[in-house]
Amino acid sequence: MLRWVLTIFIALVIFSAAWPWLEKLGIGRLPGDLRFTLFGRKFSLPFASTLLLSAAVVVLGKLLR
């Protein structure tokens, strides 16, 4: 359980650090991604981008296997 929590935390840190670079590639602006402003702060919920990146990782994992 602790291993999964640590893995998710590290993945979130890496993903949040890479977010500006990923936005330049179009990740986060796909149909199905939600962006809104609340109390002057911008929030992004990249549902479609998450599915796309997950599928790419699965395909890459199967190719490297």
Secondary structure, 3 states (H helix, E strand, C coil): CHHHHHHHHHHHHHHHHHHHHHHHCCCCCCCCEEEEEECCEEEEEEHHHHHHHHHHHHHHHHHHC
